[in-house]
């Protein structure tokens, strides 16, 4: 989802209405009295809240219109279940509901198949979490969720991990204005510590062409299997600097070997 259009599901997001706290309270009283027009007005007055929540899923490949519609379902559920007698702001109650609805949609549409039992355990944990958040107004611990649903914390952790969306190795995780660092840059090579392809084509000669620090970085990265973070800590420079030096070194070696 690369960006946000002005038009989402036929709604001009730049012209969404804003309701004051007084207007919200008055509308909710009318909603409780069965006023359908007030309910519709309250929904429209909170669409900006839905928009702000779905922006958290900007890295998702899902269509923004679909996420907006799913978020609106969460908003409507929040309106229908909100207890006005509780001393809680509507947005505090609604945001977890909207988030939960969007996350369930993304999990149900995940291309990786997860067993029904694991998915059921995960959903029980999610529902319990949302209930505890509404009750205590704070994020519950895994142990609190486990006690609520009567399942061990290990099973809950495993189930929640199983339904997480996969992350691309090329997902950027950091940038300081220069070359971005990707997930793959954080992964150690534990399998081929000394079996790199360049060994077969004059590796030693190519590495001799490098400055001492770059040669040391290449040695740690591709022969010792260390991550860029570990290299940065060892030679006392930033991870971004390690990334740039590594790319420069590999480019120099490639030019020599080609």
ZIJO-V706142 format. One record per backbone hydrogen bond with DSSP energy under -0.5 kcal/mol. NH is the residue of the N-H (numbers start at 0). CO is the residue of the C=O. E is the energy in kcal/mol with one decimal. If there is no record, write none. Layout:
NH;CO;E, NH;CO;E
This chain:
4;2;-0.6, 7;5;-0.7, 7;10;-2.5, 10;7;-2.1, 11;9;-0.5, 12;5;-3.0, 12;10;-1.1, 14;11;-1.9, 15;12;-0.9, 18;44;-0.6, 23;19;-2.4, 24;20;-2.3, 25;21;-2.3, 26;22;-2.7, 27;23;-2.4, 28;24;-1.7, 29;25;-1.5, 30;26;-2.4, 31;27;-2.4, 32;28;-0.9, 33;30;-1.9, 34;29;-2.6, 35;33;-0.9, 38;34;-1.6, 39;35;-2.2, 40;36;-2.1, 41;37;-2.3, 42;38;-2.2, 43;39;-2.2, 44;40;-2.0, 45;42;-1.4, 46;43;-1.1, 48;45;-0.7, 49;45;-1.2, 50;46;-2.3, 51;47;-2.3, 52;48;-1.7, 53;49;-2.4, 54;50;-1.0, 55;52;-1.7, 56;53;-1.6, 57;54;-1.2, 59;56;-1.8, 66;62;-2.0, 67;63;-2.4, 68;64;-2.1, 69;65;-2.4, 70;66;-2.7, 71;67;-2.1, 72;68;-1.5, 73;69;-1.8, 74;70;-2.2, 75;71;-2.5, 76;72;-2.3, 77;73;-2.1, 78;74;-2.4, 79;75;-2.5, 80;76;-1.3, 81;77;-1.1, 83;81;-0.8, 85;82;-1.5, 87;85;-2.1, 92;88;-1.4, 93;89;-2.9, 94;90;-2.3, 95;91;-0.6, 96;92;-0.8, 97;93;-2.7, 98;94;-2.9, 99;95;-2.5, 100;96;-1.9, 101;97;-2.2, 102;98;-2.7, 103;99;-2.3, 104;100;-1.9, 105;101;-2.4, 106;102;-2.4, 107;103;-2.6, 108;104;-1.3, 109;106;-1.4, 112;110;-0.5, 118;114;-2.5, 119;115;-2.8, 120;116;-2.2, 121;117;-2.5, 122;118;-2.5, 123;119;-2.4, 124;120;-2.1, 125;121;-2.3, 126;122;-2.9, 127;123;-2.3, 128;124;-2.4, 129;125;-2.5, 130;126;-2.4, 131;127;-2.6, 132;128;-2.4, 133;129;-2.2, 134;130;-1.9, 135;131;-3.1, 136;132;-2.2, 144;140;-2.2, 145;141;-2.7, 146;142;-2.3, 147;143;-1.8, 148;144;-2.0, 149;145;-1.6, 150;145;-1.4, 155;151;-2.0, 156;152;-2.5, 157;153;-2.3, 158;154;-2.4, 159;155;-2.6, 160;156;-2.2, 161;157;-1.9, 162;158;-1.1, 163;160;-1.2, 170;167;-1.8, 172;180;-3.1, 173;180;-1.2, 180;173;-3.2, 182;170;-1.4, 183;168;-2.4, 184;181;-1.3, 185;182;-2.1, 186;183;-1.0, 189;187;-1.0, 194;191;-0.7, 198;195;-1.6, 199;196;-1.0, 200;197;-1.3, 205;201;-2.1, 206;202;-2.6, 207;203;-1.6, 208;204;-0.6, 208;205;-0.9, 209;206;-1.7, 214;210;-2.6, 215;211;-2.1, 216;212;-2.1, 217;213;-2.4, 218;214;-2.1, 219;215;-2.2, 220;216;-2.7, 221;217;-2.7, 222;218;-1.6, 223;218;-1.3, 225;219;-2.3, 227;184;-1.5, 230;226;-2.3, 231;227;-2.6, 232;228;-2.1, 233;229;-1.8, 234;230;-2.3, 235;231;-0.9, 236;231;-1.6, 241;237;-1.9, 242;238;-2.3, 243;239;-2.1, 244;240;-2.7, 245;241;-2.7, 246;242;-2.3, 247;243;-2.4, 248;244;-2.5, 249;245;-2.6, 250;246;-2.0, 251;247;-2.3, 252;248;-2.4, 253;249;-2.5, 254;250;-2.4, 255;251;-1.8, 256;252;-2.4, 257;253;-1.7
